[in-house]
Protein backbone atom coordinates (compact mmCIF):
# COMPACT_ATOMS: atom_id res chain seq x y z
CA UNK A 1 0.00 0.00 0.00
CA UNK A 2 1.39 3.42 -0.98
CA UNK A 3 0.61 6.71 0.76
CA UNK A 4 1.83 10.15 -0.33
CA UNK A 5 2.81 12.78 2.24
CA UNK A 6 2.97 16.51 1.53
CA UNK A 7 4.18 18.83 4.30
CA UNK A 8 3.77 22.60 4.26
CA UNK A 9 6.11 23.45 7.15
CA UNK A 10 9.63 22.88 8.37
CA UNK A 11 8.58 19.44 9.63
CA UNK A 12 9.63 18.20 6.18
CA UNK A 13 13.21 18.54 7.45
CA UNK A 14 12.44 15.64 9.81
CA UNK A 15 11.26 13.24 7.08
CA UNK A 16 13.86 10.97 5.47
CA UNK A 17 13.64 11.06 1.68
CA UNK A 18 11.25 14.03 1.53
CA UNK A 19 11.60 15.96 -1.74
CA UNK A 20 10.64 19.64 -1.75
CA UNK A 21 8.40 19.58 -4.82
CA UNK A 22 7.35 15.94 -4.79
CA UNK A 23 6.76 15.15 -1.14
CA UNK A 24 7.23 11.55 -0.09
CA UNK A 25 5.58 8.38 -1.31
CA UNK A 26 5.91 5.72 1.34
CA UNK A 27 5.13 2.05 0.94
CA UNK A 28 3.36 0.63 3.98
CA UNK A 29 3.55 -3.10 4.50
CA UNK A 30 0.82 -3.14 7.12
CA UNK A 31 -2.25 -1.02 7.71
CA UNK A 32 -1.62 2.16 9.69
CA UNK A 33 -3.80 4.87 11.09
CA UNK A 34 -3.16 8.48 10.07
CA UNK A 35 -1.68 9.13 13.52
CA UNK A 36 0.65 6.10 13.36
CA UNK A 37 1.80 7.08 9.87
CA UNK A 38 2.62 10.65 10.91
CA UNK A 39 4.35 9.65 14.15
CA UNK A 40 6.48 7.03 12.38
CA UNK A 41 7.30 9.13 9.31
CA UNK A 42 8.06 12.51 10.91
CA UNK A 43 11.15 12.06 13.09
CA UNK A 44 10.27 14.77 15.59
CA UNK A 45 9.33 14.01 19.18
CA UNK A 46 6.43 16.48 19.13
CA UNK A 47 5.40 16.14 15.49
CA UNK A 48 1.66 16.14 16.15
CA UNK A 49 1.97 19.26 18.33
CA UNK A 50 3.49 21.12 15.36
CA UNK A 51 0.56 20.32 13.08
CA UNK A 52 -2.59 22.43 12.94
CA UNK A 53 -4.40 20.69 10.09
CA UNK A 54 -4.33 17.29 8.40
CA UNK A 55 -6.05 16.76 5.07
CA UNK A 56 -6.49 13.33 3.49
CA UNK A 57 -7.65 13.22 -0.12
CA UNK A 58 -8.74 16.86 0.03
CA UNK A 59 -10.86 16.38 3.17
CA UNK A 60 -9.96 17.90 6.52
CA UNK A 61 -9.48 15.24 9.18
CA UNK A 62 -10.29 16.43 12.72
CA UNK A 63 -7.66 15.47 15.28
CA UNK A 64 -10.27 13.29 16.98
CA UNK A 65 -10.33 11.13 13.83
CA UNK A 66 -6.58 10.59 13.33
CA UNK A 67 -7.10 6.95 14.32
CA UNK A 68 -8.81 6.41 10.96
CA UNK A 69 -6.98 3.80 8.85
CA UNK A 70 -5.17 4.87 5.71
CA UNK A 71 -6.02 3.33 2.34
CA UNK A 72 -3.84 2.61 -0.67
CA UNK A 73 -3.32 5.77 -2.72
CA UNK A 74 -4.23 8.22 0.05
CA UNK A 75 -2.62 11.67 -0.11
CA UNK A 76 -1.92 13.15 3.32
CA UNK A 77 -1.27 16.90 3.57
CA UNK A 78 0.08 18.45 6.77
CA UNK A 79 -0.12 22.16 7.62
CA UNK A 80 1.58 24.14 10.41
CA UNK A 81 -0.17 26.46 12.85
CA UNK A 82 -1.10 29.71 11.16
CA UNK A 83 0.32 32.93 12.53
CA UNK A 84 -0.07 36.56 11.89
CA UNK A 85 -1.74 39.54 13.27
Secondary structure, 3 states (H helix, E strand, C coil): CEEEEEEECHHHHHCCCCECCCEEEEECCCCCEHHHHHHHHCCCCCHHHHCCEEEECCEEECHHHCCCECCCCCEEEEECCCCCC
